[in-house]
Amino acid sequence: MVIGAGVCGIYTLYRMRKLGFETVVLEAGDAPGGTWFWNRYPGCRFDSESYSYGYSFSPELLQEWDWKEHFAPQPETLSYLNYVIEKFDLLRHMVFGCRVSDAIFDEAEDEWVVHTENGQVYRSTYLLTAVGMLSAPTLPRIEGRETFGGEAFHTYDWPQEKTDFSGERVGVIGTGATGVQIVPVIAEQAKELYVFQRRPNWCAPLHNSPITPEEMADIKTRYDEIFDKCRKTPGGFLHGPDRRKFNEVPEVERLAFWEQLYASPGFGVWVGNFAEVLMDHEVNAEYTAFIANKIRQTVKDPKVAEKLIPTDHGFGTRRVPLETGYFEAFNRDNVHLVDVKESPIERITPIGVRTTAQEYKLDSLIYATGFDAITGAFDRINIVGRNGESLRDQWSDGPLTYLGIQSHGFPNLFTLAGPQGGSVATNFPRGIEDIVDWVSEFLVMLRDKGVQRVEPQQEAVEDWQKEVRDLYQMTLFHTAKSWFTGYNSNIEGRDGIRYLIYNGGSPRYRRRLEEVANAGYAGFDLK
Ligand code: NA7
C-alpha cells in the first residue's frame, strides 16, 4: 500500500508493480500529481531545470517527453506526470478521493490496516508513505479569519476557477517561495495588491526561458551527462559547489564569478557558489551584501528596497526563492508592501485586513503562509505501531528515524521522502529515485527470505539522530528560522530547531544506504 500519488507515489507504484508486488495507491486528491495537483496558483513552477526534474528511470520516456520551458510551470509538470501514469498504465492501481485517516499495525498478522475517511479499509504487508514534504498547509493564527467577506484561500488549496484578479483589491500574506512566485503575476492583474510581509526572504532571479525544439533535441542526447552531474552534487541539482577556496580567489575574480552566478538561470546562485558561503559566517556576510545591493539596484524606492532586504538571516540559510519580476513588482503604483513586523496584523475583518496602522480593504485574500513541513502530513494520519504506540507521539519533539526510512516500533512502515532522509531539500525526483530504488531492493530481499517483519533497532535510530544532528552544524542552515529547521509560527511550540533534514548531501546519503545494504541491512531487525 502506498499513500500519495505525487512524484514519489507514482514512481513507487511503478517500481513495486515492476517487481511483482501487488500495490495500491491511496490518494486524497481527486486526481494524481500531489504537489503539482494542489498548487494551482498563478506563477507556480519549480526552480530546478525541467530536464533535471523529470524521472530518469526510462530512456524511452526521456526521449518521448519534450519540456517546453527551462523551469516548467505547474500545468506542464502536471501534464508530464499524467503522461507518465498513462504510459506505464498506473492509473488503474490508484484510488482517488480517499484520505487516509488511520494506519494500525496488526501484530498478529504482521500487516498494516489502513482506514480512509470515506470508510474504506485496506490490509497490506508493507505500508509506504509518499505523503509529500509540503502538503499540510498552515493558515495564520490571526483572529477573524472566518469573518472575511471576500474570497480567501491558501495557495495550496487554490480554487481551480480562480485565474484572474482583474479589477480586484488583493492581499497576499507571506513572502516565501510561494508568495514570491505569485506576487508578480497578480501585480499585473489586480487593481491594488497589498503584500503583507513579516520577514523578507533572500531571492535571486530565475532567468526562465522557453526551450526551443533544437535545444530539446540536444538535451535528449545529453541525459546521461545531466543525471550523472545531478548524482554528483549535494542537492541533486545541476549546480554544485565551486571547488575553489574562497580566500584563494582574488576579489575581482570573486565578484566577476558572483555576477555570473547572478546572471545565470537556476540555483547556481545558491548552491553553485563557493562552499564557504553556506558554511562560514564571514564569507556568507560578503555574499549577502552583494545580493542586498542587487535588490537596491532593482527597487526604485529606497525605503521599500530596505524593507525587502532580510536582516535576520544570511543569504541561502533559508530556502532561496527564485523570482521572476518579484522585486520589479514593487516599482508598480498598484503594488504596496505592508510591513507587518512594524505594524502587525491585528485581525482579519469582514472587509479586509487590519494592522495596528490601518485597515486594508480587500476583495480577495491569499494565504501564502506555508506548511507544517515534512512531518505535518504524517501527523495528520493516526499511525499506530507495535504496542499501541502512535507515530505522532513518538515524533512530537521531532522525527526519530533510521536513514529517514523507518522508525523503531513501526514494523513494515517505510517513510519514503520522509524526514531525515536524502530526498528532503534536494531536487526531489533525484532524491526519491535513490530512496525508492533502495527500498525496492530491500523489499525484494525480504520477500525472497520470507521475512514478515522489519524494523530498525533503537540503537540504529539513535546513531542516525547523532549523524543528522552533527550534519546540521556543518552548514549555516541551522542559524535561520525556516521550514528547514521546523520553524512555524502558526503551530504551537514550533519555535525551536527540529532535525528534519539530512544535510550530508545526496552522494553521502547514497553511500550510507549502500553501506547499510552491503552490511546485510545492518541496523534492521528481520523476523
Ligand atoms: P514558507 O517558505 O514557509 O513561507 C511562508 C511565508 O508566510 C513566510 O513569509 C512567513 O513569514 C509568512 N507567514 C506565515 N504565517 C504568517 C503570519 N501569521 N503573519 C504573517 N506572515 C506569515 O512557505 P512557502 O509556501 O512560501 O514555501 C514553502 C516551500 O514550498 C518552498 O520553500 C518551496 O520549496 C516550495 P515568516 O518568514 O515566518 O516571518
Boltz pocket constraint, residues with backbone or C-beta under 6 A from the ligand:
constraints:
  - pocket:
      binder: B
      contacts: [[A, 134], [A, 139], [A, 140], [A, 141], [A, 142], [A, 173], [A, 174], [A, 175], [A, 176], [A, 177], [A, 178], [A, 179], [A, 196], [A, 197], [A, 198], [A, 199], [A, 200], [A, 319], [A, 340], [A, 345], [A, 368], [A, 369], [A, 370], [A, 371], [A, 481], [A, 483], [A, 489], [A, 490]]
      max_distance: 6.0
